[in-house]
């Protein structure tokens, strides 16, 4: 029995594009009437037509994943492979940092863009379902009387419990997905800078194994930020206005410094296989000598990527649908590259990466 007889359906890239176009048409008709869904569907139809006309094949790792399950034939023809390392094996400049992230994302787009797209879609579906459920609950007369008394918001146990339930529902949807995205980006980028082949199913499996550890670390990180935020809120409502400005200023600076010092803790947790407390300590040790540099990198990220993405999404959310996965792929590459840069400035990590690259690719 040849391979063609065992394949259930020969799924091609243009089939996937047309399937996504059909999904957006259904959404336009049933859920979100308006031009945005139709524009998105038209873009996917054009992508399907383009892929079919160019006889576009799946990347090798995607094709292997589909072929093992009988969903596609093996027809991948390897082209010219860029064997140049994506980063210099020395402390690099900020432009080299971002260009390295772009190279890694471009070479491994199924893992760095495709998988985050699926994860973000799942999170969006869960949040949409949660918001719909919350609206239905709040709009019921019984819950409405519990929250409002003569049109005034009540601050007692009932509304607080409802708010807590919504917060927990939000965390249950977002935190595991965030942990998986962080773990996926670190694993994939760590393999890319060492010249190891990246197969998205293998990287996704390894990322799932560390998802809960990263999720717990991120929860503690966010709780520390929430604690500082509550201090600021308490200062606003305390009535002690003489201390308001100093408290707000000190807590704001403390939040910024804490975020910068602990920013490498997820990477340390995964790459160096440390515990949560030890990862925080090691992150502070790495980031403290380069605090100004890390601040500049984060400023470039926010001003050059996050702010334009938010502004673009306010014009039309169609742009957000296509730009968010690319932005997430880029931003998930950066922490590992920043970690590598910090290590190169403090020890011989660059030589270690170069030796691994030479061994895995056979090239210097």
DOZATI-534549 format. One line per field, with one value per residue (C-alpha): residue number from 0; x, y, z; chain; residue in one letter. Coordinates in Angstrom, 2 decimals, decimal comma, padded with zeros to 5 digits. Example, Ala and Ser with C-alpha at 12.3 -4.5 7.8 and 13.67 -1.06 7.14 Angstrom:
2
k <- 0:1
X <- 012,30:013,67
Y <- -004,50:-001,06
Z <- 007,80:007,14
c <- A:A
r <- A:S
// end
This chain:
364
k <- 0:1:2:3:4:5:6:7:8:9:10:11:12:13:14:15:16:17:18:19:20:21:22:23:24:25:26:27:28:29:30:31:32:33:34:35:36:37:38:39:40:41:42:43:44:45:46:47:48:49:50:51:52:53:54:55:56:57:58:59:60:61:62:63:64:65:66:67:68:69:70:71:72:73:74:75:76:77:78:79:80:81:82:83:84:85:86:87:88:89:90:91:92:93:94:95:96:97:98:99:100:101:102:103:104:105:106:107:108:109:110:111:112:113:114:115:116:117:118:119:120:121:122:123:124:125:126:127:128:129:130:131:132:133:134:135:136:137:138:139:140:141:142:143:144:145:146:147:148:149:150:151:152:153:154:155:156:157:158:159:160:161:162:163:164:165:166:167:168:169:170:171:172:173:174:175:176:177:178:179:180:181:182:183:184:185:186:187:188:189:190:191:192:193:194:195:196:197:198:199:200:201:202:203:204:205:206:207:208:209:210:211:212:213:214:215:216:217:218:219:220:221:222:223:224:225:226:227:228:229:230:231:232:233:234:235:236:237:238:239:240:241:242:243:244:245:246:247:248:249:250:251:252:253:254:255:256:257:258:259:260:261:262:263:264:265:266:267:268:269:270:271:272:273:274:275:276:277:278:279:280:281:282:283:284:285:286:287:288:289:290:291:292:293:294:295:296:297:298:299:300:301:302:303:304:305:306:307:308:309:310:311:312:313:314:315:316:317:318:319:320:321:322:323:324:325:326:327:328:329:330:331:332:333:334:335:336:337:338:339:340:341:342:343:344:345:346:347:348:349:350:351:352:353:354:355:356:357:358:359:360:361:362:363
X <- 000,00:001,57:001,41:-001,28:-003,71:-003,23:-003,84:-007,34:-007,16:-004,26:-004,45:-002,61:-001,89:-004,55:-007,14:-006,31:-006,58:-009,97:-011,18:-010,26:-012,02:-015,16:-014,92:-014,77:-017,74:-019,77:-018,75:-019,75:-023,20:-023,97:-022,05:-020,20:-021,99:-019,86:-017,18:-014,24:-015,08:-015,70:-012,36:-010,60:-012,35:-011,33:-007,70:-007,73:-009,32:-006,55:-003,93:-005,46:-005,47:-001,84:-000,73:-002,45:-001,02:002,50:001,97:003,09:004,06:003,98:007,24:009,05:008,07:004,40:004,27:005,84:003,30:000,37:001,77:002,15:-001,57:-002,61:-003,65:-001,17:001,27:005,01:006,07:008,40:011,35:014,14:015,34:018,35:018,83:020,32:023,08:024,31:023,75:020,88:022,96:026,63:028,28:029,37:027,58:025,37:023,89:020,19:019,63:021,35:019,04:015,90:017,33:018,20:014,62:013,29:015,59:014,56:010,88:011,20:013,05:010,70:007,36:005,20:006,42:006,90:003,75:001,46:001,35:000,88:-001,98:-003,75:-003,11:-004,30:-007,41:-008,18:-007,71:-009,94:-012,69:-012,54:-012,60:-015,49:-017,47:-016,66:-017,72:-020,96:-021,72:-020,92:-023,20:-026,04:-025,59:-025,37:-028,37:-030,64:-033,01:-031,82:-028,15:-029,02:-030,78:-027,77:-025,34:-027,44:-029,56:-031,78:-029,38:-026,31:-023,51:-023,47:-020,17:-020,94:-020,20:-022,35:-020,82:-017,32:-017,78:-019,07:-016,10:-013,73:-015,35:-014,90:-011,27:-010,59:-012,26:-010,07:-006,91:-007,89:-008,12:-005,08:-002,37:-001,96:-001,91:000,63:002,82:002,64:003,53:006,52:007,77:007,29:009,22:012,14:012,44:012,25:014,69:017,14:017,21:017,52:020,60:022,29:021,59:019,25:016,35:013,03:010,00:006,89:005,28:008,42:008,87:005,19:005,43:008,45:006,74:003,70:005,94:007,13:003,87:002,69:006,08:006,14:002,49:003,26:006,26:004,22:001,43:003,86:005,32:001,87:000,81:003,79:002,72:-000,89:000,32:002,11:-000,96:-003,19:-000,87:-001,36:-005,15:-005,12:-003,14:-005,72:-008,67:-006,89:-007,49:-003,88:-003,08:000,32:001,70:-000,23:002,32:005,39:003,56:002,42:005,90:007,75:005,37:005,59:009,39:009,40:007,05:009,28:012,53:010,98:009,65:013,05:015,02:012,71:012,16:014,65:013,21:011,06:014,08:016,27:013,57:013,54:017,12:018,94:016,24:016,02:013,26:011,02:012,82:016,23:015,07:014,10:017,47:019,40:017,38:018,27:021,92:021,88:019,84:021,24:024,49:022,54:019,38:019,63:020,14:017,12:015,03:016,01:015,16:011,74:011,18:011,93:009,51:006,68:007,24:008,15:005,85:003,17:001,97:001,67:-000,14:-002,66:-003,18:-003,61:-006,13:-008,21:-008,53:-009,64:-009,37:-008,65:-005,10:-004,88:-005,96:-002,95:-000,43:-000,87:000,59:003,59:004,13:003,82:006,30:008,81:008,30:008,65:012,03:013,43:013,68:015,93:018,15:018,37:019,33:022,03:023,36:023,54:025,30:027,82:028,66:029,34:030,90:031,88:028,29:028,98:031,70:029,36:026,66:029,18:030,46:026,90:026,14:029,24:028,44:024,78:025,22:028,77:029,48:031,38
Y <- 000,00:003,27:006,52:008,03:005,25:005,83:009,59:010,56:014,02:015,78:019,06:021,87:025,44:026,87:024,53:025,94:029,53:028,87:027,14:030,20:032,40:030,30:030,67:034,47:034,47:032,49:034,97:037,87:036,38:035,01:036,90:040,05:041,73:044,43:045,01:043,92:040,20:040,35:042,10:039,42:036,67:038,34:038,48:034,76:033,99:035,97:034,11:030,78:031,79:032,94:029,73:027,53:029,49:029,22:025,56:026,46:023,50:023,19:023,75:020,48:020,14:020,97:018,53:015,77:016,42:016,21:013,20:011,13:011,57:010,87:014,45:015,29:013,76:014,27:016,51:019,00:019,96:021,52:024,83:026,89:026,86:029,90:028,42:031,76:032,15:034,52:036,30:037,18:035,09:038,18:040,95:042,56:045,96:046,74:046,70:043,28:042,09:042,93:041,75:038,41:038,07:038,81:036,19:033,51:034,31:034,30:030,97:029,25:030,92:027,78:027,62:031,31:032,63:029,69:028,16:031,53:032,25:029,07:029,76:033,38:032,23:029,78:032,49:034,87:032,24:031,50:035,19:035,86:033,00:034,27:037,84:036,61:034,47:037,36:039,74:037,21:036,73:040,44:041,30:038,88:040,63:038,62:039,48:043,05:043,58:042,06:044,50:047,66:049,23:052,06:052,50:052,76:050,18:048,11:047,25:044,11:040,39:039,57:041,97:041,29:037,52:038,04:040,26:037,67:034,90:036,95:037,65:033,95:033,09:035,63:034,25:030,67:031,62:033,91:032,64:029,08:030,49:033,12:030,47:028,30:031,22:032,19:028,60:028,05:031,20:030,41:026,77:027,63:030,55:028,55:025,84:028,40:030,13:026,74:025,61:022,79:021,92:023,29:021,04:022,74:019,57:018,72:022,30:022,52:019,27:020,54:023,88:022,12:020,33:023,64:025,54:025,20:026,19:029,33:029,99:029,88:032,17:034,63:034,58:035,60:038,27:039,72:039,50:041,64:044,24:044,07:044,60:047,81:048,90:048,35:050,55:053,31:052,84:052,95:056,19:057,76:056,90:057,47:061,21:061,82:063,96:065,14:061,63:060,91:062,14:060,59:057,27:057,18:058,12:055,61:052,75:053,57:053,54:050,35:048,63:049,63:048,53:045,26:044,49:045,10:043,13:040,10:040,14:037,32:034,97:032,89:032,37:031,38:028,98:027,15:027,41:026,88:024,59:026,45:026,85:029,90:031,69:030,87:032,12:035,47:035,72:034,79:037,26:040,10:039,03:039,15:042,33:044,56:045,51:046,26:047,87:050,93:048,80:046,62:049,76:051,11:047,76:047,71:051,33:050,46:047,51:049,64:052,65:050,73:047,70:047,72:051,33:051,12:047,78:049,25:052,31:050,11:047,90:050,95:051,86:048,36:045,18:043,28:044,63:043,25:039,79:039,59:041,70:040,26:036,78:038,37:040,76:037,93:035,82:038,66:039,59:035,96:035,72:038,79:037,55:034,63:036,89:039,48:036,65:035,47:039,03:039,47:036,13:037,01:040,23:038,34:035,00:032,86:032,03:033,24:030,63:027,95:028,92:029,02:025,54:024,21:025,95:024,44:020,97:021,07:022,69:021,76:025,42:028,15
Z <- 000,00:-001,11:000,82:-001,42:-000,49:003,25:003,13:004,22:002,67:000,97:002,88:001,10:002,23:-000,09:001,45:004,88:003,61:002,00:005,17:007,22:004,67:005,11:008,89:008,62:006,23:008,78:011,49:009,24:008,61:012,07:014,75:013,66:010,74:009,16:006,57:008,76:008,63:004,89:004,33:006,38:004,41:001,12:002,25:003,06:-000,34:-002,03:000,04:-001,00:-004,67:-004,40:-002,63:-005,21:-008,15:-006,74:-005,73:-002,25:-000,04:003,72:005,60:006,27:009,93:009,27:006,34:008,44:011,23:008,78:006,88:010,06:010,68:007,09:006,41:003,64:001,15:001,51:-001,32:000,39:-001,83:000,23:-001,08:-000,23:003,53:005,22:007,38:008,67:012,42:013,26:015,91:016,35:019,06:020,98:022,87:020,25:019,65:019,99:016,17:016,02:018,78:016,80:013,46:015,09:016,37:012,86:011,31:013,80:013,31:009,52:009,40:011,85:011,21:011,73:015,34:016,08:014,34:013,58:017,06:018,85:016,41:017,50:021,20:020,93:019,07:021,88:024,52:022,56:022,28:026,02:026,93:024,53:026,04:029,54:028,71:027,13:030,19:032,55:030,63:030,73:034,48:035,29:033,12:035,01:037,48:040,50:040,00:039,03:042,37:044,13:042,51:042,41:045,12:043,78:040,88:043,14:043,10:046,28:047,96:049,95:049,76:046,71:044,17:045,49:045,08:041,55:040,69:042,18:040,12:036,93:037,83:038,42:035,11:033,34:035,00:034,16:030,48:030,21:032,58:031,15:027,63:028,64:030,27:027,16:024,88:027,03:027,25:023,52:022,59:024,90:023,77:020,06:020,25:022,38:019,71:016,89:018,33:018,81:015,24:016,28:013,95:015,17:014,75:016,00:017,42:019,41:020,68:021,59:023,56:025,52:026,11:027,58:030,09:031,59:031,12:034,73:036,17:034,03:034,91:038,65:038,20:036,13:038,73:041,49:039,22:038,48:042,14:043,14:040,59:041,81:045,39:044,41:042,48:045,52:047,58:045,00:045,04:048,85:048,75:046,42:048,69:052,01:052,08:053,15:050,13:051,36:050,84:047,62:045,07:046,80:047,22:043,59:042,39:044,58:043,74:040,03:040,09:042,19:039,70:036,78:038,43:039,67:036,19:034,59:037,19:037,05:033,28:032,66:035,29:032,85:030,58:033,54:034,76:031,42:030,14:033,44:034,91:038,22:040,79:040,98:043,83:042,35:038,94:040,46:042,20:039,05:036,95:039,33:039,16:035,34:034,88:037,61:035,75:032,53:033,91:031,66:028,55:029,35:029,91:026,47:024,81:026,47:025,47:021,83:022,04:023,45:021,18:018,04:018,18:020,89:020,46:016,62:016,94:019,39:017,18:014,10:015,90:016,89:013,20:012,21:014,23:010,99:011,23:014,76:013,57:011,25:013,17:016,68:015,92:014,17:017,07:019,60:017,64:017,65:021,30:022,42:020,64:022,37:026,00:025,05:022,92:025,71:028,08:025,65:025,32:029,10:029,51:026,79:028,62:031,86:030,84:027,81:026,80:023,25:022,80:024,13:021,61:018,75:019,59:019,66:016,34:014,69:016,02:014,94:011,51:010,57:009,77:011,55
c <- A:A:A:A:A:A:A:A:A:A:A:A:A:A:A:A:A:A:A:A:A:A:A:A:A:A:A:A:A:A:A:A:A:A:A:A:A:A:A:A:A:A:A:A:A:A:A:A:A:A:A:A:A:A:A:A:A:A:A:A:A:A:A:A:A:A:A:A:A:A:A:A:A:A:A:A:A:A:A:A:A:A:A:A:A:A:A:A:A:A:A:A:A:A:A:A:A:A:A:A:A:A:A:A:A:A:A:A:A:A:A:A:A:A:A:A:A:A:A:A:A:A:A:A:A:A:A:A:A:A:A:A:A:A:A:A:A:A:A:A:A:A:A:A:A:A:A:A:A:A:A:A:A:A:A:A:A:A:A:A:A:A:A:A:A:A:A:A:A:A:A:A:A:A:A:A:A:A:A:A:A:A:A:A:A:A:A:A:A:A:A:A:A:A:A:A:A:A:A:A:A:A:A:A:A:A:A:A:A:A:A:A:A:A:A:A:A:A:A:A:A:A:A:A:A:A:A:A:A:A:A:A:A:A:A:A:A:A:A:A:A:A:A:A:A:A:A:A:A:A:A:A:A:A:A:A:A:A:A:A:A:A:A:A:A:A:A:A:A:A:A:A:A:A:A:A:A:A:A:A:A:A:A:A:A:A:A:A:A:A:A:A:A:A:A:A:A:A:A:A:A:A:A:A:A:A:A:A:A:A:A:A:A:A:A:A:A:A:A:A:A:A:A:A:A:A:A:A:A:A:A:A:A:A:A:A:A:A:A:A:A:A:A:A:A:A:A:A:A:A:A:A:A:A:A:A:A:A:A:A:A:A:A:A
r <- X:X:X:X:X:X:X:X:X:X:X:X:X:X:X:X:X:X:X:X:X:X:X:X:X:X:X:X:X:X:X:X:X:X:X:X:X:X:X:X:X:X:X:X:X:X:X:X:X:X:X:X:X:X:X:X:X:X:X:X:X:X:X:X:X:X:X:X:X:X:X:X:X:X:X:X:X:X:X:X:X:X:X:X:X:X:X:X:X:X:X:X:X:X:X:X:X:X:X:X:X:X:X:X:X:X:X:X:X:X:X:X:X:X:X:X:X:X:X:X:X:X:X:X:X:X:X:X:X:X:X:X:X:X:X:X:X:X:X:X:X:X:X:X:X:X:X:X:X:X:X:X:X:X:X:X:X:X:X:X:X:X:X:X:X:X:X:X:X:X:X:X:X:X:X:X:X:X:X:X:X:X:X:X:X:X:X:X:X:X:X:X:X:X:X:X:X:X:X:X:X:X:X:X:X:X:X:X:X:X:X:X:X:X:X:X:X:X:X:X:X:X:X:X:X:X:X:X:X:X:X:X:X:X:X:X:X:X:X:X:X:X:X:X:X:X:X:X:X:X:X:X:X:X:X:X:X:X:X:X:X:X:X:X:X:X:X:X:X:X:X:X:X:X:X:X:X:X:X:X:X:X:X:X:X:X:X:X:X:X:X:X:X:X:X:X:X:X:X:X:X:X:X:X:X:X:X:X:X:X:X:X:X:X:X:X:X:X:X:X:X:X:X:X:X:X:X:X:X:X:X:X:X:X:X:X:X:X:X:X:X:X:X:X:X:X:X:X:X:X:X:X:X:X:X:X:X:X:X:X:X:X:X:X
// end
